[in-house]
């Protein structure tokens, strides 16, 4: 990664071929406190069906943040997320076993000529439209087990699913309708023209599915998480690892947490100098858990301000959602609650600690239970608490939410201000919640 001039405002529209890691070319360098705007193509389905990709997304090249050193954290203040696609296709996936080796997201090969990560061309529409440039065979690793096509009304924040004719019409103009950026290398998933559950109305609220800092080893961008990363263990390809412990090098950028949206702040560990912030996999909407494993992948822009926080013992992301996105139990105390708490404390002779702020510690693992344990471990290290205290505070002032099944969670709790101050997160939490 070569360094470049430091910019107060940086625009990024260059992408990797499905990888994150220290060997990827920098997109540029932004000042500490500077602003970054990214323009990204869809994640998931487009890269998944384009056999030259090494991972399941098409994220930006990494962004160097001035002054960010290993052992620090980068606070990413998400100011705006704007969807530029007019429609997309999505659904649950079916794998084409003959078109990959160990992992359909990673080690693609043409089922006829055997070319690995083959270049491809588009011929017509439908699930056999993506062809090996060498021999002309259907080279995609995926089809739909059940798929649907969604057209958007962004002004009113709704979308509808289309019938066969509507899906086909959009498929014939797929790149324009999905607004595939000029520098992107994926084929648009609208080409597949799925037409399930036509006439269904859904609400839209865009968010970022894959955002974070660069891990110290190169890995598929979609597998930078404890659940997807399981596919790397024992895999016989360039990015395979030997044991579960090797996944400890992940930075959990691939969260698929719907609360990672405009107004939220995401705090990420710095494990390579410069941080290497990257963005991708924007979604128009998603229910908790992402139960189809995929949702409405879209092109769009993200505007964010970045800030270096020095010397933070952070093993994974910490999310500070919009206050309206917090669970009832972990929202900041109201003035009325503080007054009532003080009165109750006087009655029982206890000093009440009402100076507290909410955080969500992201955990990931093979299962939701593993992810929750990972979040317990991360929270304990960050906050200097025993697991028992973490569990107690999360039970009494928080809880756990599912970001993505099988294994990404958000561990909520209200944390005393002095503990946050000691951890290095005092200022950023006060700023987020106006405390």
Secondary structure as UniProt FT lines:
FT   STRAND          6..12
FT   STRAND          19..20
FT   TURN            22..23
FT   STRAND          28..40
FT   HELIX           45..48
FT   TURN            51..52
FT   STRAND          63..65
FT   TURN            66..67
FT   TURN            70..71
FT   STRAND          73..83
FT   STRAND          87..95
FT   HELIX           97..99
FT   TURN            104..106
FT   STRAND          108..109
FT   TURN            111..113
FT   STRAND          120..122
FT   TURN            127..128
FT   STRAND          130..132
FT   TURN            133..135
FT   STRAND          142..153
FT   TURN            154..157
FT   STRAND          158..161
FT   HELIX           164..171
FT   TURN            172..173
FT   HELIX           174..178
FT   TURN            182..183
FT   HELIX           189..192
FT   TURN            196..199
FT   STRAND          201..203
FT   STRAND          207..212
FT   STRAND          219..220
FT   HELIX           221..223
FT   TURN            226..227
FT   HELIX           228..232
FT   TURN            238..239
FT   HELIX           244..249
FT   TURN            258..259
FT   TURN            262..263
FT   STRAND          265..269
FT   TURN            273..274
FT   STRAND          275..283
FT   TURN            291..292
FT   STRAND          300..309
FT   STRAND          318..320
FT   HELIX           323..325
FT   HELIX           328..330
FT   HELIX           335..348
FT   STRAND          356..364
FT   HELIX           368..383
FT   HELIX           387..397
FT   STRAND          399..404
FT   TURN            405..407
FT   STRAND          408..416
FT   HELIX           417..423
FT   HELIX           426..433
//
